[in-house]
Amino acid sequence: MYQTTETPPPAYLTMELEDGNTQRFELGPFNSLGRHPRNSIQIMDRLISKEHARVIFQNGTYYVQDLGSRNGTFVNEEPVSECALKPGDELRLGTVPLNFFLGPAVQPHMQTVTSSPVSIMMDEAMHSARIAQITHDVEVKDFLPETKIKDEKSLRKDYEKLRIAQILTRKIGQELNLDKLLHLVLEETFNLVRADRGVIFFLDDEGNPELRCVRFRDSRDESKEEISISRAILNSVIEDRSAVLTSDAKIDERFEGSQSVIMQGIRSAMVVPFISLTDGSIIGVMHLDTQSAIGMFTEKDLQILSVVAAQSTIAIENARLTQTIEKETVIRGHLQRFLSPAVMDRLTKDDLEIRMGGEIAEVTVMFTDIRGFTSLSEQYEPNQLIKELNTYFEKMVDVIFNYEGTLDKYIGDAIMAVWGTPQTHPHDPLRAVQAAVEMQTALYALNQRREAEGKPPFLTGIGVNTGIVTAGNMGSPKRLEFTVIGDNVNVASRLCGLAAGGEVIISQDTYDHVKDFFICHELPPAKVKGKAEMVKTYRVDGYADDLQDEDGFTLGNNQEP
C-alpha cells in the first residue's frame, strides 16, 4: 500500500482528444491509470491494460511506474519500468500520449476533472439516445446559437458537417432503387463522420436483423476482413428504440461479455435505428464503427446521424413503395394477359380477390381447337405460322374477354377459358356459350379475309361444359398459375374433340342453363374418354327469339353464327 506524508505540488496530465480539444487530469499523491473503472484515471483504449501504470509523488518528485502492462509505458518515447517525470515530459501508455505539467495553470479549452475516480467515458441521455463517450466541453455537445460561438475552427467543422448532411438528405431523396439507396447512405455518411466500417440491417418479420449493405472506408479491407457486429449493441438499439454512441464498446458495461466487440476491437461506434414514420416500427439499423481511435464520434455526430437516419427511413420506405408498385405493375401486366378488362378493373378497385390455394367452385369451361392444324402448319414457315396463330388468338381472346371470361392457357393451337372464377357471375354459362357463338362469328369474318389473301381458313371446334372443379394457384414455388382441374375440365376438352370445324358442342349441364337463349340440337349420346356412361351433348345452332330470362338478364348480341 502506497503511503506518503508529503503534500505534492499541483500537477496534471493532459490528453488531446480526436476533435482537437484537450482533457486535463489533476494529479494527487497516488494515481492509477488503466482501462478498468477502479483506476483513478480511466483511459478506454484497447491497447491499454486494465491496470497499466501509476503516477506517484515521493521524495519531492513525481514518478511513473509501469505495472507489467502488455504494450508498455514510455517517457519521451523511451520504454520505462519506473522514471521520474519532469515538466513537459510526454508519457505514453500503449498508443495514448499524455503530457506531464507542474503548476495550477489551466490551458484554454481544457476541462478540469476533479472527481475521483476520473473516467473519460460517461453515460448520458440526450434526445432519447443512450450515450457513453468521452466527456467533452459543452460546446461540442450542442449546436450553439451564433452569438455564443467563440471558436471559429469549431464553427467551420460544424458547418461542414451540416452541409454534408444536407447534401446527403437531398441525394438519398432522389434515389428510388433500394440497393443503390443503401450504398449511397453509407457512402455519404462516410463523408460526414470518420467511420471505418458501415453496415445496414433490415429487420425481418420476426424482428431478426438481415444484412443489406456493407461498406469499408478502405476498399482493400473488403476482401480481407469479416465484420462481426455486436448483438448486444443491436439489441440495445432495437429494444430501446434509441441510438447508441460509445467511445470504446469493449469497455462499455452495457456490452460486457460481447465477444464480437472484443474480437473486432471496436473503439468507437454509433448505431441508429430506422424508425418508420408510417407505423412507428423499427425497419432497420445502421451501424458505424472505427478501430483507430477513442472518442472518434461526438454527440453532435449522433444528432446529425439521427436526422440522417430519419431522412433515410423516408427514402427507404419510398424505395420500398416504388418496388411494390413496380412488382404490382408486372403482376398486373401478366394478369392482363389472362383476365378480362372488367375483372382487372375489379381487382384494381379491391372488389375482387384472387385467393391463394385451392377451392371448390362451379365453373363453365371452354376448349377450342383448330381442325387439321398439323397439316395446315406445314404450309407455313415457323415465323409466319406464329404470326398467323397470334392473329387468330387475338380475335378469339378479345371475344372471351368481352364476355368476362378468364383465359386459362394456350395449349398449342388450342385455347382453354373459364367462367366462374376468379369472378363469379350467376349467368356464367350463358356468357360462355355466347362467347363461343361469337368466336365462331368472328372466325367466319377472319376466314373471309384469309381466303381473299389466298390463305386456308381456320376451322375451329369448341366444347363447353359446366360443373364443379378445383380452382387455385398451382405449380412450383418458382412458377404458379391460376387454373382449374377436375373431371368437368376433362369433359369440356372431350366435347371440343367431338366438335367439327365451325361447331359449338355443349354438355347437358350447360344446356340446362342456356336452353332458353339458344337454339340447340340434341346429338346422339357420346362415349367420352374417362366416363363410364354415355354423355348427352348438344350442338348450338344459333340464338333463340326470347333473349331475356325471368331475372331480366338479356344477351348482349343476337347475331347468328
LOBA-737397 format. One record per residue (C-alpha): residue number from 1; x, y, z. Coordinates in nm, 2 decimals, always signed. Example, Ala and Ser with C-alpha at 12.3 -4.5 7.8 and 13.67 -1.06 7.14 Angstrom:
<nodes>
1|+1.23|-0.45|+0.78
2|+1.37|-0.11|+0.71
</nodes>
This chain:
<nodes>
1|+0.00|+0.00|+0.00
2|+0.15|+0.33|-0.11
3|+0.18|+0.59|+0.18
4|+0.33|+0.94|+0.19
5|+0.32|+1.23|+0.44
6|+0.43|+1.48|+0.18
7|+0.20|+1.73|+0.02
8|+0.26|+1.72|-0.36
9|+0.27|+2.04|-0.56
10|-0.01|+2.10|-0.81
11|+0.04|+1.89|-1.12
12|-0.17|+1.74|-1.40
13|-0.17|+1.53|-1.71
14|-0.32|+1.63|-2.04
15|-0.45|+1.42|-2.33
16|-0.55|+1.56|-2.67
17|-0.88|+1.43|-2.80
18|-0.97|+1.34|-3.16
19|-1.17|+1.66|-3.21
20|-0.88|+1.89|-3.11
21|-0.99|+1.95|-2.75
22|-0.78|+1.87|-2.45
23|-0.87|+1.66|-2.15
24|-0.69|+1.76|-1.82
25|-0.64|+1.53|-1.52
26|-0.53|+1.67|-1.19
27|-0.28|+1.45|-1.00
28|-0.28|+1.36|-0.64
29|+0.00|+1.18|-0.44
30|-0.12|+0.84|-0.59
31|-0.27|+0.80|-0.93
32|-0.35|+0.47|-1.11
33|-0.40|+0.46|-1.49
34|-0.57|+0.19|-1.69
35|-0.89|+0.07|-1.86
36|-1.06|-0.06|-1.55
37|-1.32|+0.17|-1.38
38|-1.15|+0.14|-1.05
39|-0.85|+0.34|-1.17
40|-0.83|+0.70|-1.07
41|-0.77|+0.78|-1.43
42|-0.96|+0.55|-1.66
43|-0.84|+0.55|-2.02
44|-1.05|+0.35|-2.27
45|-0.81|+0.22|-2.53
46|-0.79|-0.14|-2.62
47|-0.41|-0.13|-2.62
48|-0.40|-0.01|-2.26
49|-0.41|-0.28|-1.98
50|-0.67|-0.28|-1.72
51|-0.41|-0.17|-1.47
52|-0.14|-0.02|-1.69
53|+0.07|+0.22|-1.48
54|+0.07|+0.46|-1.19
55|+0.20|+0.81|-1.12
56|+0.31|+0.87|-0.75
57|+0.47|+1.15|-0.56
58|+0.76|+1.07|-0.33
59|+1.08|+1.24|-0.21
60|+0.96|+1.57|-0.38
61|+0.93|+1.41|-0.73
62|+0.65|+1.26|-0.94
63|+0.74|+0.91|-1.07
64|+0.56|+0.69|-1.33
65|+0.57|+0.32|-1.28
66|+0.47|+0.05|-1.53
67|+0.26|-0.22|-1.38
68|+0.37|-0.50|-1.62
69|+0.14|-0.37|-1.90
70|+0.12|-0.57|-2.22
71|+0.21|-0.27|-2.45
72|+0.44|-0.08|-2.23
73|+0.49|+0.26|-2.07
74|+0.71|+0.52|-2.24
75|+0.85|+0.85|-2.14
76|+0.97|+1.07|-2.43
77|+0.94|+0.76|-2.65
78|+1.17|+0.55|-2.42
79|+1.03|+0.24|-2.26
80|+1.04|+0.26|-1.88
81|+0.96|+0.05|-1.58
82|+1.00|+0.35|-1.34
83|+1.10|+0.70|-1.43
84|+1.10|+1.05|-1.27
85|+0.88|+1.29|-1.45
86|+0.99|+1.65|-1.55
87|+0.76|+1.93|-1.67
88|+0.68|+1.89|-2.04
89|+0.76|+1.51|-2.05
90|+0.54|+1.31|-2.28
91|+0.41|+1.00|-2.11
92|+0.27|+0.73|-2.35
93|+0.06|+0.43|-2.24
94|+0.04|+0.19|-2.53
95|-0.05|+0.43|-2.81
96|-0.22|+0.70|-2.60
97|+0.01|+1.01|-2.54
98|-0.02|+1.23|-2.23
99|+0.18|+1.53|-2.12
100|+0.30|+1.60|-1.77
101|+0.28|+1.95|-1.62
102|+0.36|+2.11|-1.29
103|+0.16|+2.40|-1.16
104|-0.20|+2.50|-1.13
105|-0.23|+2.68|-1.47
106|-0.53|+2.58|-1.69
107|-0.48|+2.59|-2.06
108|-0.75|+2.73|-2.29
109|-1.03|+2.49|-2.39
110|-0.94|+2.24|-2.12
111|-1.19|+2.06|-1.90
112|-1.08|+2.00|-1.54
113|-1.17|+1.67|-1.40
114|-1.17|+1.68|-1.02
115|-1.38|+1.37|-0.92
116|-1.22|+1.05|-0.82
117|-1.21|+0.81|-0.99
118|-1.18|+1.01|-1.31
119|-1.35|+0.85|-1.61
120|-1.31|+0.95|-1.97
121|-1.65|+0.78|-2.05
122|-1.98|+0.87|-1.90
123|-2.34|+0.77|-1.97
124|-2.58|+1.04|-2.06
125|-2.92|+1.06|-2.21
126|-2.98|+1.30|-2.50
127|-3.29|+1.32|-2.72
128|-3.39|+0.97|-2.61
129|-3.04|+0.84|-2.71
130|-2.83|+0.62|-2.47
131|-2.48|+0.76|-2.49
132|-2.15|+0.65|-2.35
133|-1.85|+0.86|-2.46
134|-1.55|+1.07|-2.37
135|-1.65|+1.38|-2.16
136|-1.62|+1.69|-2.38
137|-1.67|+2.06|-2.33
138|-2.03|+2.16|-2.35
139|-1.96|+2.34|-2.68
140|-1.91|+2.00|-2.86
141|-2.24|+1.86|-2.74
142|-2.48|+2.10|-2.89
143|-2.51|+2.33|-3.18
144|-2.49|+2.67|-3.01
145|-2.66|+2.99|-3.12
146|-2.44|+3.21|-3.33
147|-2.39|+3.47|-3.05
148|-2.24|+3.21|-2.83
149|-1.98|+3.07|-3.07
150|-1.63|+3.16|-2.98
151|-1.42|+2.91|-3.17
152|-1.41|+2.97|-3.55
153|-1.25|+2.64|-3.61
154|-1.53|+2.45|-3.44
155|-1.78|+2.66|-3.63
156|-1.63|+2.56|-3.96
157|-1.63|+2.20|-3.86
158|-1.99|+2.21|-3.76
159|-2.09|+2.40|-4.07
160|-1.91|+2.14|-4.29
161|-2.10|+1.85|-4.11
162|-2.43|+2.02|-4.16
163|-2.35|+2.10|-4.53
164|-2.26|+1.74|-4.60
165|-2.58|+1.62|-4.41
166|-2.79|+1.85|-4.62
167|-2.63|+1.71|-4.94
168|-2.68|+1.36|-4.82
169|-3.05|+1.41|-4.75
170|-3.10|+1.56|-5.09
171|-2.92|+1.28|-5.27
172|-3.10|+1.00|-5.09
173|-3.44|+1.16|-5.15
174|-3.38|+1.13|-5.53
175|-3.28|+0.76|-5.53
176|-3.56|+0.51|-5.57
177|-3.36|+0.19|-5.62
178|-3.33|+0.04|-5.27
179|-2.99|-0.13|-5.31
180|-2.84|+0.18|-5.46
181|-3.00|+0.39|-5.19
182|-2.85|+0.19|-4.91
183|-2.50|+0.21|-5.06
184|-2.55|+0.58|-5.11
185|-2.65|+0.64|-4.75
186|-2.33|+0.47|-4.63
187|-2.11|+0.64|-4.89
188|-2.23|+0.99|-4.80
189|-2.23|+0.91|-4.42
190|-1.86|+0.84|-4.45
191|-1.81|+1.19|-4.57
192|-1.99|+1.31|-4.26
193|-1.82|+1.11|-3.99
194|-1.48|+0.93|-3.97
195|-1.61|+0.58|-3.96
196|-1.40|+0.29|-4.09
197|-1.69|+0.05|-4.15
198|-2.06|+0.08|-4.20
199|-2.34|-0.18|-4.20
200|-2.71|-0.15|-4.26
201|-2.95|-0.42|-4.14
202|-3.32|-0.46|-4.21
203|-3.55|-0.64|-3.96
204|-3.74|-0.94|-4.10
205|-4.10|-1.02|-4.00
206|-3.97|-1.19|-3.68
207|-3.76|-0.89|-3.58
208|-3.43|-1.05|-3.67
209|-3.16|-0.84|-3.84
210|-3.08|-0.92|-4.20
211|-2.77|-0.78|-4.36
212|-2.85|-0.55|-4.65
213|-2.54|-0.33|-4.71
214|-2.17|-0.32|-4.60
215|-1.91|-0.05|-4.68
216|-1.54|+0.00|-4.58
217|-1.36|+0.33|-4.59
218|-1.06|+0.14|-4.73
219|-1.17|-0.08|-5.01
220|-0.87|-0.30|-4.96
221|-1.04|-0.42|-4.63
222|-1.34|-0.56|-4.82
223|-1.16|-0.88|-4.93
224|-0.97|-0.95|-4.61
225|-1.19|-0.86|-4.32
226|-1.51|-1.01|-4.20
227|-1.73|-0.78|-3.98
228|-1.88|-0.93|-3.67
229|-2.13|-0.69|-3.53
230|-2.22|-0.70|-3.16
231|-2.56|-0.85|-3.10
232|-2.56|-0.67|-2.77
233|-2.54|-0.33|-2.94
234|-2.81|-0.42|-3.19
235|-3.04|-0.54|-2.92
236|-2.98|-0.22|-2.73
237|-3.09|-0.01|-3.02
238|-3.38|-0.23|-3.12
239|-3.52|-0.29|-2.77
240|-3.48|+0.07|-2.65
241|-3.58|+0.22|-2.99
242|-3.29|+0.47|-2.94
243|-2.94|+0.54|-3.07
244|-2.61|+0.42|-2.91
245|-2.29|+0.61|-2.91
246|-1.99|+0.45|-2.74
247|-1.63|+0.56|-2.71
248|-1.50|+0.21|-2.66
249|-1.76|-0.07|-2.68
250|-1.51|-0.31|-2.53
251|-1.51|-0.12|-2.20
252|-1.88|-0.01|-2.21
253|-2.05|-0.21|-1.93
254|-2.37|-0.24|-2.14
255|-2.18|-0.46|-2.38
256|-1.98|-0.66|-2.13
257|-1.90|-1.01|-2.25
258|-1.98|-0.93|-2.61
259|-1.72|-1.15|-2.79
260|-1.78|-0.97|-3.13
261|-1.68|-0.64|-2.97
262|-1.37|-0.79|-2.81
263|-1.26|-0.97|-3.12
264|-1.32|-0.68|-3.35
265|-1.15|-0.43|-3.12
266|-1.42|-0.16|-3.17
267|-1.30|+0.16|-3.01
268|-1.58|+0.40|-3.12
269|-1.93|+0.31|-3.25
270|-2.25|+0.47|-3.34
271|-2.57|+0.28|-3.41
272|-2.90|+0.44|-3.51
273|-3.24|+0.29|-3.58
274|-3.46|+0.35|-3.89
275|-3.80|+0.42|-3.74
276|-4.09|+0.41|-3.98
277|-4.30|+0.73|-3.99
278|-4.60|+0.52|-4.10
279|-4.65|+0.29|-3.80
280|-4.35|+0.37|-3.57
281|-4.19|+0.03|-3.61
282|-3.82|-0.02|-3.65
283|-3.74|-0.13|-4.00
284|-3.37|-0.14|-3.97
285|-3.04|-0.03|-3.81
286|-2.73|+0.15|-3.93
287|-2.40|+0.06|-3.75
288|-2.08|+0.27|-3.79
289|-1.76|+0.20|-3.61
290|-1.39|+0.26|-3.61
291|-1.09|+0.07|-3.47
292|-0.85|+0.36|-3.50
293|-0.92|+0.59|-3.21
294|-1.12|+0.65|-2.89
295|-1.37|+0.94|-2.88
296|-1.39|+0.95|-3.26
297|-1.77|+1.02|-3.26
298|-1.93|+1.30|-3.07
299|-2.29|+1.38|-2.96
300|-2.31|+1.62|-3.24
301|-2.23|+1.34|-3.48
302|-2.51|+1.13|-3.32
303|-2.76|+1.42|-3.35
304|-2.68|+1.46|-3.72
305|-2.67|+1.09|-3.79
306|-3.01|+1.06|-3.62
307|-3.15|+1.32|-3.86
308|-2.99|+1.14|-4.15
309|-3.15|+0.81|-4.03
310|-3.49|+0.98|-4.02
311|-3.45|+1.11|-4.37
312|-3.31|+0.77|-4.49
313|-3.61|+0.60|-4.34
314|-3.84|+0.81|-4.56
315|-3.63|+0.74|-4.86
316|-3.62|+0.36|-4.78
317|-4.00|+0.35|-4.74
318|-4.04|+0.54|-5.07
319|-3.80|+0.30|-5.24
320|-3.99|+0.00|-5.10
321|-4.32|+0.15|-5.22
322|-4.17|+0.20|-5.56
323|-4.05|-0.16|-5.57
324|-4.40|-0.27|-5.46
325|-4.56|-0.06|-5.74
326|-4.32|-0.20|-6.00
327|-4.39|-0.55|-5.88
328|-4.76|-0.50|-5.89
329|-4.73|-0.34|-6.24
330|-4.55|-0.65|-6.36
331|-4.81|-0.88|-6.20
332|-5.09|-0.66|-6.35
333|-4.92|-0.70|-6.69
334|-4.92|-1.08|-6.65
335|-5.28|-1.08|-6.53
336|-5.40|-0.87|-6.82
337|-5.30|-1.15|-7.05
338|-5.54|-1.38|-6.88
339|-5.82|-1.18|-6.72
340|-6.07|-0.96|-6.89
341|-6.06|-0.58|-6.85
342|-6.37|-0.59|-6.64
343|-6.21|-0.84|-6.40
344|-5.89|-0.64|-6.39
345|-6.09|-0.33|-6.31
346|-6.25|-0.50|-6.01
347|-5.91|-0.63|-5.89
348|-5.77|-0.28|-5.91
349|-6.06|-0.15|-5.70
350|-6.02|-0.43|-5.45
351|-6.37|-0.55|-5.53
352|-6.23|-0.89|-5.62
353|-5.97|-1.11|-5.46
354|-5.77|-1.39|-5.63
355|-5.73|-1.63|-5.34
356|-5.42|-1.83|-5.29
357|-5.45|-2.21|-5.26
358|-5.74|-2.42|-5.39
359|-6.11|-2.40|-5.36
360|-6.42|-2.58|-5.49
361|-6.62|-2.38|-5.75
362|-6.88|-2.43|-6.01
363|-6.75|-2.30|-6.34
364|-6.81|-2.32|-6.71
365|-6.50|-2.44|-6.91
366|-6.44|-2.38|-7.28
367|-6.19|-2.55|-7.51
368|-6.12|-2.46|-7.87
369|-5.91|-2.64|-8.12
370|-5.82|-2.57|-8.49
371|-5.91|-2.87|-8.70
372|-5.63|-3.01|-8.92
373|-5.38|-2.77|-8.77
374|-5.09|-3.02|-8.81
375|-5.12|-3.04|-9.19
376|-5.21|-2.67|-9.21
377|-4.89|-2.57|-9.03
378|-4.68|-2.75|-9.29
379|-4.78|-2.47|-9.54
380|-4.60|-2.20|-9.33
381|-4.25|-2.11|-9.22
382|-4.23|-2.12|-8.84
383|-4.22|-1.74|-8.80
384|-4.51|-1.70|-9.04
385|-4.71|-1.97|-8.86
386|-4.66|-1.79|-8.52
387|-4.78|-1.47|-8.68
388|-5.09|-1.63|-8.82
389|-5.17|-1.80|-8.49
390|-5.13|-1.48|-8.30
391|-5.38|-1.30|-8.52
392|-5.62|-1.59|-8.46
393|-5.56|-1.59|-8.09
394|-5.61|-1.21|-8.07
395|-5.96|-1.24|-8.23
396|-6.06|-1.53|-8.01
397|-5.94|-1.38|-7.68
398|-6.10|-1.05|-7.75
399|-6.43|-1.22|-7.76
400|-6.36|-1.42|-7.44
401|-6.27|-1.10|-7.25
402|-6.57|-0.92|-7.40
403|-6.79|-1.18|-7.21
404|-6.57|-1.15|-6.89
405|-6.41|-1.49|-6.92
406|-6.07|-1.58|-6.79
407|-5.80|-1.71|-7.03
408|-5.66|-2.01|-6.85
409|-5.39|-2.11|-7.10
410|-5.29|-2.17|-7.46
411|-5.22|-2.54|-7.55
412|-5.05|-2.53|-7.89
413|-5.33|-2.41|-8.12
414|-5.59|-2.47|-7.85
415|-5.74|-2.23|-7.60
416|-5.88|-2.30|-7.26
417|-6.10|-2.04|-7.10
418|-6.31|-2.04|-6.78
419|-6.62|-1.85|-6.65
420|-6.70|-1.86|-6.27
421|-6.35|-1.80|-6.12
422|-6.19|-1.58|-6.00
423|-6.50|-1.37|-6.07
424|-6.84|-1.54|-6.02
425|-7.15|-1.44|-6.21
426|-7.50|-1.60|-6.20
427|-7.50|-1.62|-6.58
428|-7.15|-1.76|-6.64
429|-7.28|-2.05|-6.86
430|-7.48|-1.80|-7.07
431|-7.17|-1.58|-7.11
432|-6.95|-1.88|-7.20
433|-7.19|-2.01|-7.47
434|-7.25|-1.67|-7.61
435|-6.87|-1.62|-7.63
436|-6.84|-1.95|-7.81
437|-7.10|-1.85|-8.07
438|-6.94|-1.50|-8.11
439|-6.60|-1.66|-8.15
440|-6.73|-1.87|-8.45
441|-6.88|-1.55|-8.59
442|-6.55|-1.36|-8.56
443|-6.37|-1.66|-8.71
444|-6.60|-1.66|-9.00
445|-6.51|-1.29|-9.08
446|-6.14|-1.37|-9.03
447|-6.16|-1.66|-9.27
448|-6.32|-1.45|-9.54
449|-6.01|-1.22|-9.52
450|-5.78|-1.51|-9.52
451|-5.94|-1.67|-9.83
452|-5.93|-1.33|-10.01
453|-5.55|-1.34|-9.94
454|-5.52|-1.69|-10.07
455|-5.47|-1.85|-9.73
456|-5.65|-2.16|-9.60
457|-5.92|-2.10|-9.34
458|-5.90|-2.18|-8.97
459|-6.18|-2.42|-8.88
460|-6.23|-2.44|-8.50
461|-6.43|-2.68|-8.29
462|-6.55|-2.56|-7.95
463|-6.66|-2.76|-7.65
464|-6.83|-2.61|-7.33
465|-6.91|-2.79|-7.00
466|-7.04|-2.67|-6.67
467|-6.97|-2.84|-6.33
468|-6.77|-2.85|-6.01
469|-6.39|-2.81|-6.03
470|-6.10|-2.73|-5.81
471|-5.97|-2.38|-5.87
472|-5.65|-2.23|-5.74
473|-5.28|-2.14|-5.79
474|-5.09|-2.45|-5.90
475|-4.74|-2.52|-6.00
476|-4.40|-2.50|-5.83
477|-4.28|-2.22|-5.59
478|-4.09|-2.07|-5.88
479|-4.39|-2.05|-6.11
480|-4.75|-2.06|-6.02
481|-5.06|-2.04|-6.25
482|-5.42|-1.99|-6.16
483|-5.61|-2.27|-6.32
484|-5.89|-2.52|-6.27
485|-5.87|-2.90|-6.26
486|-6.11|-3.19|-6.23
487|-6.33|-3.43|-6.43
488|-6.55|-3.15|-6.56
489|-6.25|-2.98|-6.72
490|-6.17|-3.31|-6.90
491|-6.53|-3.34|-7.02
492|-6.51|-2.99|-7.18
493|-6.19|-3.10|-7.36
494|-6.36|-3.42|-7.48
495|-6.66|-3.22|-7.61
496|-6.42|-3.00|-7.80
497|-6.28|-3.31|-7.96
498|-6.63|-3.41|-8.08
499|-6.70|-3.07|-8.24
500|-6.64|-3.03|-8.61
501|-6.49|-2.71|-8.76
502|-6.74|-2.43|-8.70
503|-6.94|-2.62|-8.43
504|-7.01|-2.54|-8.07
505|-7.09|-2.86|-7.86
506|-7.22|-2.82|-7.50
507|-7.29|-3.07|-7.22
508|-7.63|-3.14|-7.06
509|-7.53|-2.93|-6.75
510|-7.45|-2.63|-6.97
511|-7.76|-2.69|-7.18
512|-7.98|-2.67|-6.87
513|-7.85|-2.32|-6.81
514|-7.88|-2.18|-7.17
515|-8.17|-2.37|-7.34
516|-8.40|-2.07|-7.33
517|-8.15|-1.85|-7.50
518|-8.01|-2.06|-7.78
519|-8.14|-2.30|-8.05
520|-7.98|-2.63|-7.96
521|-7.99|-2.96|-8.14
522|-7.96|-3.27|-7.93
523|-7.69|-3.51|-8.06
524|-7.67|-3.88|-8.00
525|-7.52|-3.97|-7.66
526|-7.14|-3.98|-7.70
527|-6.88|-4.20|-7.54
528|-6.64|-3.97|-7.37
529|-6.30|-4.10|-7.26
530|-6.28|-4.13|-6.88
531|-6.66|-4.15|-6.83
532|-6.84|-4.49|-6.78
533|-7.18|-4.36|-6.90
534|-7.27|-4.21|-7.23
535|-7.28|-3.83|-7.22
536|-7.56|-3.62|-7.36
537|-7.44|-3.34|-7.59
538|-7.60|-3.06|-7.78
539|-7.49|-2.85|-8.08
540|-7.56|-2.48|-8.06
541|-7.72|-2.36|-8.38
542|-7.80|-2.00|-8.30
543|-7.98|-1.76|-8.08
544|-8.34|-1.81|-7.97
545|-8.60|-1.54|-8.02
546|-8.65|-1.49|-7.65
547|-8.32|-1.33|-7.53
548|-8.43|-1.24|-7.18
549|-8.48|-1.47|-6.88
550|-8.72|-1.43|-6.59
551|-8.44|-1.24|-6.39
552|-8.42|-0.98|-6.66
553|-8.08|-1.10|-6.80
554|-8.05|-1.01|-7.17
555|-7.80|-1.14|-7.41
556|-7.58|-0.87|-7.55
557|-7.59|-0.98|-7.91
558|-7.83|-1.18|-8.14
559|-7.61|-1.23|-8.44
560|-7.62|-1.58|-8.60
561|-7.30|-1.78|-8.61
</nodes>
